[in-house]
Amino acid sequence: MLRTDGGIERAVRRDALGTTHRPPPRALAVAVEDGVVTLTGRLERRSDVDMAVRAASRVDGVVAVVDQLSYAGT
């Protein structure tokens, strides 16, 4: 059974980003369409951006991650 986009979004927020990355609630937006996750927002460090993208890509059902994140140094 394939995960719905809504299921993928919840899993990215809860399982991936919720446990491996703790940005402020409004710092990171997650959108999913046809299994493609788009992450937008501004995080504190470049390593936070890299971690968020890697975590999202490991969620079952994700076919690609579009990184539209920036960090404080940019």
Secondary structure, 3 states (H helix, E strand, C coil): CCCCHHHHHHHHHHHHHHHHCCCCCCCEEEEEECCEEEEEEEECCHHHHHHHHHHHHCCCCCCEEEEEEEECCC
